[in-house]
Amino acid sequence: MELYALIIAIVLIATASAQPEGATSSGRAGDSATVAKVGALYDAGRLADAQFEALKALDANKSLTDLERSQLFQVLGFCAVANDEDDNARRYFVAALRVNPSLSPDPITWSPKVRRVFDRAREEFALIARSEAEQRASREADICRQASLRALYLPGAGQAMKEEWGKSWLVGSAFWLSMGVFLYAEAKLPAARADYRNAIERDEILARYKDYRNLSRLAVFAGGGVAASYTFSFFDALWSRPNPSLLEMAAP
């Protein structure tokens, strides 16, 4: 057993000494055959091959998970640091943070040189993320403003602009149905009022009054529906969050 442990220790020491400058280990677990292959090339000191395979995988493999993409960008960053290309390394680390914002350096397996470059990349990413968040909020506010203006002219149009098709149909239908009922009741009210005033017999008076009262209530109820659907359409278009895909389309 002691001989076996000694052999294992010698192999580990030899592997660590063979790694390129800038990192003591890639600090990743291979989550796919591609990532494992790239990591093995890097650990073997074949930096050019590791870079080529990582870039090829990122360019061609659309099925990579965010974690796998982050790991490939990490290897590219490690290779760049080993080649004294700190600016390229920083860009690769920023790309890794974009797909995995929770990424943090391993104080044991990442060398101080790699951690210094990564720290600069993390600061740059924080500035980029803050700027993008502000731009996204600005685009969102602009979309909401435009949607609310459309809702002023046509209830449901603001929701349609935000691609909320079901809500647009419901709001528009509620508005126009209420408007139709309101106009119908208002058109019938003058005649119902005249019939009520011209009634002579008691039963006729009660019947005509009932018809007039029901039409009046219907007009009030429908008018309230018109006002409520119109108001809801405007404020919902102004305040509801736009579809995320619409924000991406609106991005410069």
C-alpha positions as CSV (number, residue, x, y, z in Angstrom):
1,M,0.0,0.0,0.0
2,E,2.8,2.4,0.8
3,L,4.4,1.8,-2.6
4,Y,1.0,2.4,-4.3
5,A,0.5,5.7,-2.5
6,L,4.1,6.8,-3.4
7,I,3.4,6.1,-7.1
8,I,0.2,8.1,-7.0
9,A,2.0,11.0,-5.3
10,I,4.7,11.0,-8.0
11,V,2.1,11.1,-10.8
12,L,0.2,14.0,-9.2
13,I,3.4,16.0,-8.8
14,A,4.5,15.4,-12.4
15,T,1.1,16.4,-13.7
16,A,1.1,19.7,-11.7
17,S,4.6,20.6,-12.9
18,A,3.6,20.0,-16.5
19,Q,0.8,22.6,-16.5
20,P,1.4,25.8,-18.3
21,E,2.1,29.1,-16.6
22,G,-0.8,31.1,-15.3
23,A,-2.9,28.3,-13.8
24,T,-2.3,25.3,-11.6
25,S,-5.5,23.6,-12.9
26,S,-8.4,24.4,-15.1
27,G,-10.7,24.0,-12.0
28,R,-13.5,22.5,-14.0
29,A,-15.4,19.2,-14.0
30,G,-16.0,18.0,-17.5
31,D,-19.8,18.2,-18.1
32,S,-19.6,16.8,-21.6
33,A,-17.2,15.0,-23.8
34,T,-16.4,18.2,-25.6
35,V,-15.5,20.0,-22.3
36,A,-13.5,17.0,-21.1
37,K,-11.6,16.9,-24.3
38,V,-10.7,20.6,-24.2
39,G,-9.8,20.3,-20.6
40,A,-7.5,17.3,-21.3
41,L,-5.7,19.2,-24.0
42,Y,-5.2,22.2,-21.7
43,D,-4.0,20.1,-18.8
44,A,-1.5,18.4,-21.3
45,G,-0.1,21.8,-22.2
46,R,-1.4,21.7,-25.7
47,L,-2.8,25.3,-25.6
48,A,-3.2,25.8,-29.3
49,D,-5.2,22.6,-29.7
50,A,-7.3,23.4,-26.6
51,Q,-8.1,26.9,-28.0
52,F,-9.0,25.5,-31.4
53,E,-11.3,22.8,-30.0
54,A,-13.0,25.2,-27.6
55,L,-13.6,27.8,-30.3
56,K,-14.9,25.2,-32.7
57,A,-17.2,23.8,-30.1
58,L,-18.6,27.2,-29.2
59,D,-19.1,28.1,-32.8
60,A,-20.7,24.9,-34.0
61,N,-22.3,23.2,-31.0
62,K,-25.7,24.7,-30.4
63,S,-26.7,22.1,-27.8
64,L,-24.1,23.2,-25.2
65,T,-25.5,24.2,-21.8
66,D,-24.7,27.6,-20.3
67,L,-22.4,25.8,-17.8
68,E,-20.5,24.0,-20.6
69,R,-20.2,27.3,-22.6
70,S,-18.8,29.0,-19.4
71,Q,-16.3,26.2,-18.9
72,L,-15.1,26.5,-22.5
73,F,-14.7,30.2,-22.1
74,Q,-12.8,29.6,-18.9
75,V,-10.3,27.3,-20.7
76,L,-9.8,30.0,-23.4
77,G,-9.1,32.5,-20.6
78,F,-6.6,30.1,-19.0
79,C,-4.9,29.6,-22.4
80,A,-4.7,33.4,-23.0
81,V,-3.2,34.0,-19.5
82,A,-0.6,31.3,-20.2
83,N,0.2,33.0,-23.4
84,D,0.5,36.4,-21.7
85,E,-2.6,37.7,-23.5
86,D,-4.3,39.3,-20.6
87,D,-6.7,41.4,-22.6
88,N,-7.9,38.4,-24.5
89,A,-8.2,36.4,-21.3
90,R,-10.2,39.2,-19.7
91,R,-12.7,39.1,-22.7
92,Y,-13.0,35.3,-22.4
93,F,-13.7,35.6,-18.7
94,V,-16.3,38.2,-19.3
95,A,-17.9,35.9,-21.9
96,A,-17.9,33.1,-19.3
97,L,-19.6,35.4,-16.7
98,R,-22.2,36.4,-19.2
99,V,-23.5,32.8,-19.4
100,N,-22.7,32.0,-15.8
101,P,-22.8,35.2,-13.6
102,S,-22.2,33.1,-10.4
103,L,-18.8,32.0,-11.7
104,S,-16.0,32.6,-9.1
105,P,-12.3,31.7,-9.0
106,D,-11.2,28.7,-7.1
107,P,-8.5,30.0,-4.7
108,I,-6.8,26.5,-4.7
109,T,-6.8,25.5,-8.3
110,W,-6.6,29.0,-9.9
111,S,-3.2,30.6,-9.8
112,P,-2.8,34.2,-8.5
113,K,-2.1,35.4,-12.0
114,V,-5.3,33.9,-13.4
115,R,-7.3,35.3,-10.4
116,R,-6.0,38.8,-11.0
117,V,-7.1,38.8,-14.6
118,F,-10.4,37.2,-13.6
119,D,-11.0,39.9,-11.0
120,R,-10.5,42.6,-13.6
121,A,-12.9,40.8,-15.9
122,R,-15.5,40.5,-13.1
123,E,-15.3,44.3,-12.5
124,E,-15.7,44.9,-16.2
125,F,-18.7,42.5,-16.3
126,A,-20.3,44.3,-13.4
127,L,-20.1,47.6,-15.2
128,I,-21.4,45.9,-18.4
129,A,-24.3,44.3,-16.5
130,R,-25.2,47.6,-14.8
131,S,-25.2,49.4,-18.2
132,E,-27.2,46.7,-19.9
133,A,-29.8,46.7,-17.0
134,E,-30.2,50.5,-17.4
135,Q,-30.6,50.2,-21.1
136,R,-33.1,47.4,-20.7
137,A,-35.1,49.5,-18.2
138,S,-35.0,52.4,-20.6
139,R,-36.3,50.2,-23.5
140,E,-39.0,48.7,-21.2
141,A,-40.1,52.2,-20.2
142,D,-40.2,53.3,-23.9
143,I,-42.3,50.2,-24.9
144,C,-44.7,50.8,-22.0
145,R,-45.0,54.5,-23.0
146,Q,-45.8,53.7,-26.6
147,A,-48.2,50.9,-25.6
148,S,-50.1,53.3,-23.3
149,L,-50.4,55.9,-26.1
150,R,-51.9,53.2,-28.4
151,A,-54.3,52.2,-25.6
152,L,-55.5,55.8,-25.4
153,Y,-56.7,55.6,-29.0
154,L,-57.8,51.9,-29.1
155,P,-58.3,49.8,-26.0
156,G,-56.4,46.5,-26.3
157,A,-54.0,48.0,-28.8
158,G,-51.3,48.5,-26.1
159,Q,-51.6,44.9,-25.1
160,A,-51.3,43.8,-28.7
161,M,-48.1,45.9,-29.0
162,K,-46.7,43.9,-26.1
163,E,-47.8,40.7,-27.8
164,E,-50.3,39.9,-25.0
165,W,-52.8,38.6,-27.5
166,G,-55.2,37.0,-25.1
167,K,-55.4,40.1,-22.8
168,S,-55.7,42.3,-25.9
169,W,-58.7,40.3,-27.2
170,L,-60.4,40.3,-23.7
171,V,-59.9,44.0,-23.1
172,G,-60.9,45.0,-26.6
173,S,-64.0,42.7,-26.5
174,A,-65.1,44.0,-23.1
175,F,-64.7,47.6,-24.3
176,W,-66.6,47.2,-27.6
177,L,-69.3,45.0,-26.1
178,S,-69.9,47.5,-23.3
179,M,-69.9,50.4,-25.8
180,G,-72.4,48.6,-28.0
181,V,-74.8,47.9,-25.0
182,F,-74.3,51.5,-23.8
183,L,-75.2,53.0,-27.2
184,Y,-78.2,50.7,-27.6
185,A,-79.5,51.7,-24.1
186,E,-79.0,55.4,-24.8
187,A,-80.7,55.1,-28.1
188,K,-83.8,53.4,-26.5
189,L,-84.0,55.7,-23.5
190,P,-85.8,58.7,-25.1
191,A,-88.6,56.5,-26.4
192,A,-88.9,54.6,-23.1
193,R,-89.0,57.9,-21.2
194,A,-91.7,59.3,-23.5
195,D,-93.8,56.1,-23.2
196,Y,-93.6,56.3,-19.4
197,R,-94.7,60.0,-19.4
198,N,-97.5,59.3,-21.8
199,A,-98.9,56.3,-19.9
200,I,-102.4,56.7,-18.3
201,E,-103.4,53.5,-16.8
202,R,-101.8,52.4,-13.5
203,D,-100.6,49.0,-14.9
204,E,-99.3,50.7,-18.0
205,I,-97.5,53.3,-15.9
206,L,-95.8,50.7,-13.8
207,A,-94.8,48.6,-16.9
208,R,-93.4,51.7,-18.8
209,Y,-91.5,52.8,-15.7
210,K,-90.0,49.4,-15.3
211,D,-88.8,49.4,-18.9
212,Y,-87.4,52.9,-18.5
213,R,-85.7,52.0,-15.2
214,N,-84.1,48.8,-16.7
215,L,-82.8,50.7,-19.7
216,S,-81.4,53.4,-17.4
217,R,-79.6,50.8,-15.3
218,L,-78.3,49.0,-18.4
219,A,-76.9,52.3,-19.7
220,V,-75.2,53.0,-16.3
221,F,-73.8,49.5,-16.1
222,A,-72.6,49.5,-19.7
223,G,-71.1,52.9,-19.3
224,G,-69.2,51.7,-16.3
225,G,-67.9,48.8,-18.3
226,V,-66.7,51.1,-21.0
227,A,-64.9,53.3,-18.5
228,A,-63.4,50.3,-16.6
229,S,-62.2,48.5,-19.7
230,Y,-60.7,51.7,-21.1
231,T,-59.0,52.6,-17.9
232,F,-57.7,49.1,-17.4
233,S,-56.4,49.0,-21.0
234,F,-54.4,52.2,-20.5
235,F,-52.9,51.5,-17.1
236,D,-52.2,47.8,-17.8
237,A,-50.4,48.9,-21.0
238,L,-48.4,51.5,-19.0
239,W,-47.4,49.3,-16.1
240,S,-47.3,45.6,-17.1
241,R,-43.9,44.2,-18.0
242,P,-43.3,43.7,-21.8
243,N,-42.6,40.3,-23.3
244,P,-38.9,39.5,-22.8
245,S,-38.6,38.6,-26.5
246,L,-40.0,42.0,-27.4
247,L,-37.2,43.7,-25.3
248,E,-34.6,41.7,-27.2
249,M,-36.1,42.8,-30.5
250,A,-36.0,46.4,-29.4
251,A,-32.4,46.2,-28.3
252,P,-30.1,48.3,-30.5
